[in-house]
Amino acid sequence: MKLEDIDDVVKIEHLSFKTPWTYEAFLSEITRNKVAKYRVIEKDARVVGYYGLWLLYGEGHITNIAVHPEFRGIGLGNMLLEDIINISRENKIHALTLEVRVSNTVAINLYKKYGFIEVARRKGYYSDTGEDAIIMWKYDL
């Protein structure tokens, strides 16, 4: 992700999440956070998906992952998740974790497809709705 990608990423955030990250949050992540990796996927020079990943102490934390609604269902989420796994392996990461809304069955199914398992729940984690978060881990990198 480059500075010029942030506007498109924020648009996808707003189309994808009830509480989207701000431009300033992404700017801080890619310019100040030394453990962060943010990548985009483009189609015809347009950002259509992205993810954020923190790599620390042998573990990876997926901070966000999204695909523009117009480009969902064609395998871009798979491509992003495969890239996360490859980047993690290259950086000697042995496990990945993330939080996902209990209602986001599409994402949950994608994560399960790649070997993530539910290990816990955070009650009321999402302040916008009070919805629980499922904490998932993938240990077999």
Residue frames relative to the residue before (quaternion, step in Angstrom):
aa qw qx qy qz dx dy dz
M 1.0000 0.0000 0.0000 0.0000 0.00 0.00 0.00
K 0.1487 -0.7702 0.6171 0.0616 3.52 -0.97 0.96
L 0.7087 -0.4518 0.3209 0.4366 3.54 -1.27 0.31
E 0.6903 0.4937 -0.2920 0.4409 3.59 0.91 -0.85
D 0.6048 0.5593 -0.3530 0.4437 3.62 1.26 -0.18
I 0.5377 0.6897 -0.3959 0.2801 3.58 1.12 -0.64
D 0.6257 0.5405 -0.3620 0.4304 3.65 0.90 -0.77
D 0.6754 0.4780 -0.2940 0.4785 3.59 0.92 -0.88
V 0.6309 0.5332 -0.3297 0.4572 3.57 1.01 -0.80
V 0.6578 0.5030 -0.3132 0.4650 3.59 0.93 -0.87
K 0.6059 0.5394 -0.3558 0.4640 3.63 1.05 -0.66
I 0.6603 0.4875 -0.3061 0.4823 3.58 0.93 -0.87
E 0.5913 0.5680 -0.3502 0.4529 3.60 1.05 -0.77
H 0.7004 0.4758 -0.2727 0.4568 3.58 0.81 -1.01
L 0.6749 0.4769 -0.2903 0.4824 3.58 1.11 -0.62
S 0.7470 0.4486 -0.1972 0.4493 3.57 1.21 -0.52
F 0.8222 0.2268 -0.0719 0.5172 3.59 1.01 -0.76
K 0.5357 -0.6390 0.4579 0.3083 3.54 -1.13 0.74
T 0.7642 0.1644 -0.1048 0.6148 3.57 1.15 -0.62
P 0.0940 -0.8533 0.5114 0.0399 3.58 0.27 1.25
W 0.5301 -0.5853 0.5078 0.3445 3.51 -1.27 0.51
T 0.4505 -0.6898 0.5064 0.2545 3.54 -1.20 0.58
Y 0.6835 -0.4330 0.3893 0.4402 3.51 -1.37 0.18
E 0.6718 0.5187 -0.2932 0.4401 3.57 0.88 -0.99
A 0.6222 0.5386 -0.3448 0.4516 3.60 1.03 -0.71
F 0.6801 0.4661 -0.2917 0.4849 3.59 0.90 -0.90
L 0.6139 0.5498 -0.3439 0.4501 3.57 0.99 -0.79
S 0.6653 0.4988 -0.2934 0.4716 3.56 0.90 -0.92
E 0.6466 0.5349 -0.3211 0.4389 3.57 0.92 -0.89
I 0.7733 0.3753 -0.2208 0.4609 3.60 0.75 -0.96
T 0.7297 0.4092 -0.2559 0.4844 3.61 1.16 -0.30
R 0.8049 0.3086 -0.1419 0.4865 3.60 1.07 -0.60
N 0.6804 0.4985 -0.2958 0.4485 3.58 1.05 -0.67
K 0.3060 -0.8086 0.4825 0.1406 3.56 -0.28 1.30
V 0.7024 0.4447 -0.2763 0.4822 3.62 1.15 -0.42
A 0.5821 0.6247 -0.3493 0.3859 3.60 1.29 -0.10
K 0.0817 -0.7251 0.6814 0.0574 3.51 -1.25 0.71
Y 0.0069 0.7808 -0.6241 0.0297 3.57 -0.76 1.05
R 0.0047 -0.8084 0.5867 -0.0471 3.55 -0.77 1.06
V 0.2336 -0.7555 0.5979 0.1307 3.52 -1.23 0.59
I 0.2296 -0.7032 0.6436 0.1963 3.50 -1.37 0.26
E 0.1616 -0.8077 0.5651 0.0462 3.55 -0.88 1.00
K 0.0784 -0.7346 0.6701 0.0713 3.49 -1.29 0.55
D 0.8293 -0.0527 -0.0253 0.5557 3.56 -0.66 1.13
A 0.6856 -0.5224 0.2545 0.4385 3.57 0.90 1.07
R 0.5890 0.5334 -0.3748 0.4775 3.59 1.21 0.48
V 0.4200 -0.6788 0.5348 0.2772 3.59 -0.91 0.88
V 0.0417 -0.8216 0.5682 -0.0202 3.56 -0.69 1.13
G 0.7973 0.0369 -0.0426 0.6010 3.57 1.28 -0.05
Y 0.0184 -0.7973 0.6031 -0.0168 3.55 -1.25 0.40
Y 0.0549 -0.7655 0.6323 0.1057 3.50 -1.37 0.10
G 0.2266 -0.7231 0.6319 0.1628 3.47 -1.42 0.31
L 0.0264 -0.7979 0.6005 -0.0456 3.52 -1.02 0.89
W 0.1766 -0.7487 0.6292 0.1114 3.54 -0.97 0.89
L 0.1451 -0.7820 0.6037 0.0550 3.57 -0.86 1.01
L 0.2725 0.7743 -0.5307 0.2113 3.57 -0.38 1.19
Y 0.8720 0.0308 -0.0537 0.4856 3.52 -1.09 0.91
G 0.7300 -0.4532 0.2386 0.4525 3.58 0.95 0.88
E 0.7014 0.3959 -0.2664 0.5295 3.57 1.28 0.07
G 0.2590 -0.7503 0.5872 0.1588 3.53 -1.21 0.56
H 0.1372 -0.7659 0.6232 0.0787 3.54 -1.05 0.81
I 0.2737 -0.7469 0.5853 0.1570 3.57 -0.65 1.13
T 0.2502 -0.8053 0.5237 0.1210 3.56 -0.46 1.23
N 0.7802 -0.1524 0.1063 0.5973 3.56 1.05 -0.74
I 0.0121 0.7533 -0.6571 0.0245 3.49 -1.30 0.55
A 0.1745 0.7896 -0.5697 0.1464 3.57 -0.82 0.96
V 0.1907 -0.7329 0.6440 0.1085 3.49 -1.33 0.57
H 0.5544 -0.6007 0.4616 0.3446 3.56 -1.02 0.83
P 0.5767 -0.6336 0.3856 0.3424 3.62 -0.86 0.91
E 0.6367 0.5418 -0.3354 0.4344 3.63 1.03 -0.65
F 0.7595 0.3653 -0.1806 0.5071 3.59 1.21 -0.47
R 0.4228 0.6967 -0.4734 0.3341 3.57 1.20 0.37
G 0.7691 0.3847 -0.2733 0.4310 3.54 -1.23 0.51
I 0.6659 0.4818 -0.3165 0.4736 3.61 1.22 0.19
G 0.6901 -0.5337 0.2617 0.4128 3.57 1.22 0.42
L 0.4414 0.7113 -0.4614 0.2939 3.60 1.20 0.08
G 0.5992 0.5467 -0.3588 0.4620 3.59 1.07 -0.64
N 0.6233 0.5246 -0.3259 0.4796 3.58 1.04 -0.77
M 0.6592 0.5132 -0.3119 0.4526 3.58 0.90 -0.91
L 0.6551 0.5081 -0.3123 0.4639 3.57 0.95 -0.87
L 0.6843 0.4818 -0.2928 0.4625 3.58 0.86 -0.92
E 0.6257 0.5203 -0.3375 0.4732 3.60 1.03 -0.70
D 0.6368 0.5141 -0.3266 0.4728 3.59 1.03 -0.74
I 0.6115 0.5420 -0.3425 0.4637 3.58 1.02 -0.79
I 0.6709 0.4951 -0.2954 0.4663 3.57 0.88 -0.94
N 0.6691 0.4999 -0.3034 0.4586 3.60 0.91 -0.88
I 0.6460 0.5061 -0.3142 0.4773 3.60 0.94 -0.88
S 0.6424 0.5279 -0.3195 0.4545 3.56 1.00 -0.83
R 0.6580 0.4990 -0.3125 0.4695 3.58 0.89 -0.87
E 0.6425 0.5322 -0.3159 0.4519 3.58 0.96 -0.87
N 0.7375 0.3880 -0.2063 0.5129 3.58 1.14 -0.67
K 0.5096 -0.6966 0.3851 0.3267 3.57 1.29 0.48
I 0.3001 0.7298 -0.5338 0.3038 3.55 1.08 0.85
H 0.2550 -0.8056 0.5199 0.1252 3.60 -0.80 0.96
A 0.8006 0.0882 -0.0551 0.5901 3.63 1.22 -0.27
L 0.2095 -0.7595 0.6059 0.1105 3.55 -1.23 0.61
T 0.0603 -0.7886 0.6109 0.0350 3.55 -1.14 0.66
L 0.0246 0.7739 -0.6327 0.0141 3.54 -1.34 0.36
E 0.2900 -0.6865 0.6202 0.2447 3.52 -1.38 0.15
V 0.0170 -0.7858 0.6180 -0.0148 3.55 -1.10 0.76
R 0.5426 -0.6126 0.4630 0.3404 3.57 -1.08 0.75
V 0.5516 -0.6248 0.4375 0.3374 3.57 -1.00 0.80
S 0.6763 0.5037 -0.2945 0.4497 3.60 1.12 -0.59
N 0.6106 0.5753 -0.3515 0.4154 3.63 1.20 -0.28
T 0.0696 -0.8591 0.5070 0.0118 3.55 0.56 1.22
V 0.5904 0.5645 -0.3798 0.4343 3.62 1.04 -0.63
A 0.6869 0.4649 -0.2796 0.4836 3.59 0.87 -0.96
I 0.6332 0.5357 -0.3384 0.4444 3.60 0.91 -0.87
N 0.6688 0.4957 -0.3013 0.4650 3.59 0.91 -0.88
L 0.6157 0.5309 -0.3441 0.4697 3.60 1.04 -0.72
Y 0.6759 0.4913 -0.3018 0.4591 3.58 0.83 -0.95
K 0.6457 0.5158 -0.3255 0.4594 3.60 0.94 -0.82
K 0.5966 0.5777 -0.3482 0.4347 3.58 1.06 -0.77
Y 0.7471 0.3751 -0.1981 0.5116 3.58 1.10 -0.73
G 0.6749 -0.5621 0.2765 0.3900 3.56 1.20 0.48
F 0.4316 0.6622 -0.4940 0.3623 3.59 1.18 0.33
I 0.1258 -0.7809 0.6085 0.0642 3.54 -1.10 0.75
E 0.4916 -0.6312 0.5105 0.3151 3.54 -1.20 0.60
V 0.0855 -0.8167 0.5696 0.0343 3.56 -0.81 1.00
A 0.8008 -0.0434 0.0407 0.5960 3.61 1.17 -0.44
R 0.2739 -0.7195 0.6044 0.2050 3.51 -1.40 0.05
R 0.2440 -0.7202 0.6271 0.1689 3.52 -1.19 0.64
K 0.3441 -0.7643 0.5149 0.1797 3.55 -0.42 1.25
G 0.8686 0.0614 -0.0643 0.4875 3.56 -0.94 0.95
Y 0.2212 0.8376 -0.4783 0.1437 3.58 1.24 0.44
Y 0.7348 0.3855 -0.2249 0.5107 3.58 0.94 -0.87
S 0.3428 -0.7991 0.4630 0.1722 3.55 -0.28 1.31
D 0.6012 0.5876 -0.3699 0.3955 3.61 1.11 -0.51
T 0.8141 0.1781 -0.0746 0.5476 3.60 1.06 -0.71
G 0.4418 -0.6857 0.4599 0.3508 3.57 1.24 -0.36
E 0.3930 0.7428 -0.4553 0.2942 3.55 1.31 0.16
D 0.4975 -0.6428 0.4991 0.3003 3.54 -1.18 0.65
A 0.2924 -0.7025 0.6156 0.2048 3.52 -1.33 0.44
I 0.2929 -0.6922 0.6271 0.2048 3.52 -1.13 0.72
I 0.2323 -0.7365 0.6185 0.1452 3.55 -0.93 0.93
M 0.0581 -0.8051 0.5901 -0.0138 3.53 -0.72 1.13
W 0.1171 -0.7748 0.6190 0.0533 3.54 -1.20 0.68
K 0.1332 -0.7143 0.6774 0.1147 3.50 -1.32 0.54
Y 0.1739 -0.8443 0.5040 0.0531 3.55 -0.46 1.23
D 0.7127 0.5103 -0.2508 0.4108 3.58 1.09 -0.63
L 0.1803 0.7847 -0.5719 0.1572 3.57 0.64 1.07
